[in-house]
Amino acid sequence: MRLLGEDEVLNLKEAISFLKIGRTTLLKLAQEGKLPGQKVGNQWRFSRQALLKWLESGQVQKED
């Protein structure tokens, strides 16, 4: 297992593991613009640092 650097770009699978959430939830949040990510071609990319800031900001919404 490799360690993640501060500015590392994560693919979908890595972001799922990093956030410890399901694929469907991550994709829904990203597609709705609620989670910082960028679609490059047909693949999603996520900044590790941006995901940490997102978590710390309290913008994470609990689903009912």
C-alpha positions as CSV (number, residue, x, y, z in Angstrom):
1,M,0.0,0.0,0.0
2,R,1.4,3.3,-1.0
3,L,1.2,6.5,1.0
4,L,-0.7,9.4,-0.4
5,G,1.1,12.7,-0.9
6,E,-0.5,16.1,-0.1
7,D,-1.3,17.1,-3.7
8,E,-2.0,13.6,-5.1
9,V,-4.8,13.2,-7.6
10,L,-7.1,10.3,-6.8
11,N,-9.1,8.2,-9.2
12,L,-12.6,7.1,-8.4
13,K,-11.6,3.9,-6.6
14,E,-8.9,5.7,-4.5
15,A,-11.4,8.4,-3.6
16,I,-14.0,5.8,-2.5
17,S,-11.4,4.2,-0.3
18,F,-10.1,7.5,1.0
19,L,-13.5,8.8,2.0
20,K,-14.8,5.3,3.0
21,I,-18.1,5.8,1.2
22,G,-19.8,3.8,-1.5
23,R,-19.3,4.2,-5.2
24,T,-23.0,5.3,-5.8
25,T,-22.8,7.9,-3.0
26,L,-19.5,9.3,-4.3
27,L,-20.7,9.5,-7.9
28,K,-23.9,11.2,-6.9
29,L,-22.2,13.8,-4.8
30,A,-19.6,14.5,-7.5
31,Q,-22.2,14.7,-10.3
32,E,-24.3,17.1,-8.3
33,G,-21.3,19.3,-7.6
34,K,-21.5,18.7,-3.9
35,L,-18.1,17.0,-3.7
36,P,-15.0,18.5,-5.4
37,G,-14.0,16.5,-8.4
38,Q,-13.3,16.9,-12.1
39,K,-14.4,14.6,-14.9
40,V,-11.5,14.1,-17.3
41,G,-12.9,12.4,-20.4
42,N,-15.0,9.6,-19.0
43,Q,-13.1,9.3,-15.7
44,W,-13.4,11.2,-12.4
45,R,-10.4,12.7,-10.7
46,F,-10.2,14.1,-7.1
47,S,-7.6,16.2,-5.3
48,R,-6.8,14.6,-2.0
49,Q,-6.3,18.1,-0.5
50,A,-9.7,19.3,-1.8
51,L,-11.4,16.3,-0.4
52,L,-9.9,17.0,3.0
53,K,-11.0,20.6,2.9
54,W,-14.5,19.5,1.8
55,L,-14.7,17.2,4.9
56,E,-13.4,19.9,7.2
57,S,-15.7,22.6,5.8
58,G,-18.8,20.8,7.1
59,Q,-20.4,20.7,3.6
60,V,-20.9,17.0,4.0
61,Q,-24.6,16.4,4.1
62,K,-26.2,13.5,5.9
63,E,-28.7,11.7,3.8
64,D,-32.1,10.8,5.4
